[in-house]
């Protein structure tokens, strides 16, 4: 009964705040809202949450009790949306929109992806709506984080870290995705079309350890498509160098310098020149 009364009071306060806003009274948000979008794999992650500050208070184990479900922010539940299926700490999570709840603990946090995206806080959180739970260990930060922060770090084609930091606590959640099979299928399909993406496909082959002979053939075709592109020369030279053809790489990079000089592109003068130096080692 007490919890129901609390929610009713909270509803009245929120409604009152909305009415004041409607009457033209604007006040600073105690916990500001932030939306973060991060490209990941072949998809995207969108995150919206409210950011409380410590304001001299003790947070974990006090303001936010240990072993209790937390909204992972302030105000409405934190919402995270994945455009494609991924893995969280090695466990499958389907594409979709989820409330991000957590259970803080001194030695271990539980990270929860839940269907209750319309929740206000975690007052009516239901475990039956959980889609995935994983456990991670927090680390202690030397410097205090005044305002609660969620960010993405250590991004690569297939890996990213979802980081929660507040006060002197950092929680790192590993996200992974598999893209190679889909990219290879996309390249194969694209090569059947009229406008073949030779340059982009060759870049992917070079970067991801695929067949270099094919990558070089595609770079040669890209040269025909883009005769005055010093970036094509640079990447072709990279492929040649990786194949062990230092003389060929130096020749191609020199052509890149000449084109970049002609079009006054300082960046590719520098990059092609640096590659020429690599061929001398």
Legacy VTK file of the C-alpha trace (Angstrom):
# vtk DataFile Version 3.0
C-alpha trace
ASCII
DATASET POLYDATA
POINTS 281 float
0.000 0.000 0.000
2.848 2.390 0.875
4.487 1.850 -2.509
1.220 2.618 -4.311
0.806 5.830 -2.311
4.394 6.782 -3.077
3.861 6.305 -6.807
0.653 8.395 -6.662
2.475 11.213 -4.886
5.288 10.982 -7.431
2.743 11.148 -10.249
1.188 14.284 -8.754
4.590 15.948 -8.441
5.526 15.113 -12.017
2.154 16.329 -13.279
2.538 19.541 -11.286
5.961 20.064 -12.852
4.547 19.542 -16.332
1.747 22.025 -15.624
4.261 24.622 -14.461
6.237 24.088 -17.654
3.023 24.508 -19.654
2.401 27.821 -17.879
5.774 29.082 -19.064
7.828 28.482 -15.904
11.124 26.906 -16.926
13.448 25.502 -14.311
16.860 23.804 -14.635
16.753 20.031 -14.619
18.208 18.535 -11.452
19.362 15.586 -13.553
19.918 16.552 -17.159
18.952 14.217 -19.981
21.524 12.961 -22.470
21.065 10.957 -25.657
24.027 9.056 -27.099
24.182 7.335 -30.495
27.005 4.950 -31.345
27.577 3.153 -34.650
28.462 -0.464 -33.899
29.150 -3.275 -36.336
26.703 -2.747 -39.183
24.121 -1.195 -36.894
23.665 1.457 -34.216
23.088 1.773 -30.475
20.920 4.601 -29.097
20.892 5.450 -25.401
18.816 7.964 -23.428
19.280 8.564 -19.705
19.157 11.230 -16.996
22.390 12.233 -15.245
22.290 12.879 -11.491
25.265 14.431 -9.686
26.770 13.493 -6.337
26.384 16.987 -4.798
28.480 15.921 -1.832
26.450 12.777 -1.169
27.660 9.223 -0.710
26.240 7.278 -3.647
26.706 3.510 -3.824
25.813 1.710 -0.650
23.950 4.822 0.563
21.858 6.953 -1.816
21.761 3.957 -4.169
21.668 0.907 -1.876
23.584 -2.238 -2.664
21.564 -5.249 -3.832
18.562 -3.147 -4.916
17.401 -2.612 -8.506
18.475 0.828 -9.749
17.123 2.716 -12.754
20.753 3.398 -13.777
20.355 7.140 -13.753
17.522 9.401 -12.631
13.892 10.094 -13.543
12.576 7.648 -16.150
14.337 4.341 -16.618
17.400 4.469 -18.827
16.533 3.203 -22.319
18.980 1.561 -24.720
18.138 0.470 -28.259
20.090 -1.950 -30.471
19.317 -1.948 -34.188
20.885 -5.393 -34.536
21.360 -8.436 -32.340
24.591 -8.406 -30.308
26.281 -10.262 -27.480
26.614 -8.786 -23.982
29.410 -10.367 -21.968
29.197 -13.288 -24.404
25.416 -13.753 -24.059
22.945 -13.177 -26.907
20.725 -10.090 -26.845
18.182 -9.677 -29.675
17.776 -6.370 -31.488
15.275 -4.140 -29.731
14.677 -1.429 -27.154
15.305 -2.141 -23.480
15.278 -0.494 -20.087
18.763 -0.694 -18.615
18.448 -1.594 -14.941
21.329 -2.503 -12.656
21.840 -3.983 -9.211
24.935 -2.360 -7.667
27.101 -4.291 -5.258
30.505 -3.637 -3.753
32.110 -6.606 -5.533
29.723 -7.434 -8.410
27.058 -5.618 -10.435
24.105 -7.204 -12.206
23.318 -5.603 -15.570
19.697 -6.062 -16.656
18.053 -5.561 -20.049
14.320 -5.363 -19.421
11.182 -4.789 -21.518
9.863 -2.097 -19.155
10.990 0.911 -21.164
8.099 3.127 -19.980
8.964 2.802 -16.289
9.371 5.849 -14.060
12.443 4.864 -12.112
12.444 1.243 -10.988
9.438 1.438 -8.660
7.346 -0.982 -10.720
10.242 -2.986 -12.119
9.279 -6.605 -12.831
11.848 -9.360 -13.157
9.426 -11.232 -15.423
10.177 -8.603 -18.087
13.928 -9.302 -18.005
15.381 -10.307 -21.356
18.980 -10.701 -20.221
21.045 -10.472 -17.046
24.837 -10.473 -16.868
27.246 -9.940 -13.989
30.373 -7.771 -14.093
32.909 -6.629 -11.521
33.242 -2.904 -10.778
36.569 -1.130 -10.505
37.539 1.784 -8.259
38.464 5.092 -9.863
41.160 7.317 -8.409
39.398 10.501 -9.485
35.766 11.118 -8.584
33.133 11.381 -11.335
30.723 14.087 -10.165
27.961 13.479 -12.725
26.744 9.988 -13.601
28.050 9.087 -17.056
27.268 6.316 -19.547
29.561 6.128 -22.537
30.896 3.799 -25.211
34.640 3.166 -25.282
37.256 1.006 -27.026
35.225 0.809 -30.231
36.210 -1.535 -33.047
34.313 -3.240 -35.871
33.217 -6.053 -33.564
33.802 -4.862 -29.972
32.759 -2.018 -27.707
32.623 -1.304 -23.983
29.507 0.138 -22.383
30.853 2.063 -19.391
28.943 3.324 -16.356
30.849 5.709 -14.075
29.822 7.681 -11.021
31.490 8.733 -7.824
34.575 6.451 -7.648
33.015 3.459 -9.399
33.463 2.285 -12.985
31.470 -0.598 -14.452
32.568 -1.966 -17.825
30.192 -4.121 -19.903
31.622 -5.842 -22.992
29.555 -5.764 -26.191
30.443 -7.847 -29.248
28.986 -8.358 -32.690
29.833 -10.506 -35.713
30.046 -8.658 -39.013
32.540 -10.483 -41.219
30.147 -13.055 -42.673
27.589 -10.382 -43.515
30.168 -7.982 -44.955
31.653 -10.687 -47.161
28.165 -11.578 -48.392
27.451 -7.883 -49.034
30.684 -7.525 -51.017
29.928 -10.614 -53.108
26.441 -9.291 -53.896
27.697 -5.763 -54.647
30.271 -7.118 -57.098
27.409 -8.467 -59.207
26.116 -4.942 -59.806
27.079 -2.347 -62.392
28.810 -0.008 -59.927
31.269 -2.299 -58.204
32.718 -0.945 -54.929
36.302 -1.927 -55.750
37.983 0.551 -53.421
35.878 -0.113 -50.308
35.969 -3.877 -50.850
39.756 -3.854 -51.268
40.107 -1.785 -48.075
38.074 -4.361 -46.164
40.164 -7.215 -47.557
43.384 -5.451 -46.547
42.192 -4.484 -43.064
40.688 -7.852 -42.212
43.370 -10.221 -43.463
41.596 -11.426 -46.592
43.157 -12.435 -49.919
45.662 -9.710 -50.828
45.884 -10.746 -54.468
42.178 -10.029 -54.853
42.575 -6.779 -52.908
45.318 -5.653 -55.320
43.209 -6.532 -58.348
40.378 -4.442 -56.954
42.714 -1.543 -56.169
43.871 -1.616 -59.787
40.232 -1.356 -60.874
39.666 1.455 -58.373
42.582 3.349 -59.951
40.764 3.228 -63.283
37.607 4.614 -61.658
39.427 7.363 -59.712
42.498 8.430 -61.667
43.189 11.549 -59.593
42.636 10.129 -56.102
45.772 10.093 -53.914
43.903 8.022 -51.300
43.527 5.163 -53.797
47.272 5.295 -54.458
47.921 5.216 -50.706
45.779 2.137 -50.118
47.112 0.341 -53.158
50.626 0.997 -51.848
49.581 -0.415 -48.475
48.419 -3.617 -50.134
51.625 -3.886 -52.145
53.760 -3.330 -49.056
51.817 -5.970 -47.120
52.433 -8.382 -50.004
56.164 -7.715 -49.726
56.462 -5.619 -52.902
58.405 -2.656 -51.507
59.468 -1.320 -54.911
55.901 -1.406 -56.230
54.575 0.228 -53.053
57.165 3.029 -53.261
56.302 3.685 -56.916
52.563 3.815 -56.196
52.976 6.067 -53.156
55.193 8.412 -55.174
52.379 8.710 -57.718
50.096 9.499 -54.786
52.398 12.314 -53.657
52.426 13.767 -57.181
48.628 13.724 -57.440
48.199 15.149 -53.927
50.695 17.925 -54.723
48.814 18.760 -57.905
45.467 19.096 -56.105
47.094 20.712 -53.034
46.059 18.014 -50.578
48.592 18.235 -47.756
47.166 15.274 -45.854
47.798 12.784 -48.653
51.178 14.289 -49.445
52.103 13.473 -45.859
50.512 9.997 -45.783
51.980 8.830 -49.095
55.385 10.232 -48.129
55.250 8.346 -44.834
54.484 5.125 -46.688
57.478 5.658 -48.983
59.638 5.859 -45.854
58.190 2.525 -44.675
59.409 0.862 -47.883
62.977 1.821 -46.995
63.014 -0.189 -43.749
LINES 1 282
281 0 1 2 3 4 5 6 7 8 9 10 11 12 13 14 15 16 17 18 19 20 21 22 23 24 25 26 27 28 29 30 31 32 33 34 35 36 37 38 39 40 41 42 43 44 45 46 47 48 49 50 51 52 53 54 55 56 57 58 59 60 61 62 63 64 65 66 67 68 69 70 71 72 73 74 75 76 77 78 79 80 81 82 83 84 85 86 87 88 89 90 91 92 93 94 95 96 97 98 99 100 101 102 103 104 105 106 107 108 109 110 111 112 113 114 115 116 117 118 119 120 121 122 123 124 125 126 127 128 129 130 131 132 133 134 135 136 137 138 139 140 141 142 143 144 145 146 147 148 149 150 151 152 153 154 155 156 157 158 159 160 161 162 163 164 165 166 167 168 169 170 171 172 173 174 175 176 177 178 179 180 181 182 183 184 185 186 187 188 189 190 191 192 193 194 195 196 197 198 199 200 201 202 203 204 205 206 207 208 209 210 211 212 213 214 215 216 217 218 219 220 221 222 223 224 225 226 227 228 229 230 231 232 233 234 235 236 237 238 239 240 241 242 243 244 245 246 247 248 249 250 251 252 253 254 255 256 257 258 259 260 261 262 263 264 265 266 267 268 269 270 271 272 273 274 275 276 277 278 279 280
